[in-house]
């Protein structure tokens, strides 16, 4: 199993801070790199992955919030 370590950092202009690294399957990194070259929106794999993770976390948090609000409503 081939993996690549990605440091979550948005580039040179990022303020210094704490970052963690994760292992990502090489095949997924290859797909991301091809996508980045095609769409020319992202500057690095780390930037793409950081945004993808942030968007997914926000979506899950929204789902949890909606579920919590539904649980507070009385049953009919």
C-alpha positions in Angstrom: 0.0 0.0 0.0 1.6 3.3 -1.1 0.8 6.4 0.9 1.8 10.0 0.7 2.1 12.3 3.7 0.5 15.6 3.3 1.2 18.6 5.6 -1.9 20.7 6.0 -0.6 24.2 5.2 -2.0 26.7 2.8 1.3 27.9 1.4 4.1 30.3 2.1 1.9 33.1 3.3 0.3 31.1 6.2 1.0 32.3 9.7 3.1 30.0 11.7 1.2 27.5 13.8 0.6 23.9 14.6 0.0 21.6 11.7 -0.5 17.8 11.6 0.2 15.4 8.8 -1.9 12.5 7.5 -1.3 9.6 5.2 -3.2 9.6 2.0 -3.3 6.8 -0.5 -1.0 7.5 -3.5 -3.8 6.8 -5.9 -5.9 9.5 -4.4 -3.0 12.0 -4.4 -2.5 11.3 -8.1 -6.1 12.0 -8.8 -6.0 15.2 -6.8 -2.8 16.3 -8.6 -4.5 15.7 -12.0 -7.5 17.6 -10.9 -5.4 20.6 -9.7 -3.6 20.7 -13.1 -6.9 20.6 -14.9 -8.9 23.2 -13.0 -6.0 25.4 -12.0 -7.9 26.6 -8.9 -5.6 25.2 -6.2 -1.9 25.7 -5.7 -1.1 22.5 -4.0 -2.5 19.1 -2.9 -2.4 20.4 0.7 -4.5 23.4 -0.2 -7.1 21.1 -2.0 -7.2 18.6 0.9 -7.5 21.2 3.5 -10.5 22.8 1.8 -12.1 19.4 1.1 -11.8 18.4 4.7 -13.1 21.7 6.0 -16.1 21.6 3.7 -16.9 18.0 4.7 -16.6 18.8 8.4 -18.9 21.8 8.0 -21.4 19.6 6.1 -21.4 17.0 8.9 -21.7 19.7 11.6 -24.8 21.2 9.7 -26.3 17.7 9.6 -25.8 17.2 13.3 -27.2 20.6 14.1 -30.4 19.8 12.0 -30.7 16.4 13.6 -30.4 18.0 17.1 -33.1 20.5 16.3 -35.4 17.8 15.0 -34.8 15.8 18.3 -36.0 18.8 20.3 -39.4 19.0 18.6 -42.2 17.1 20.4 -43.4 13.9 18.7 -46.7 14.2 16.8 
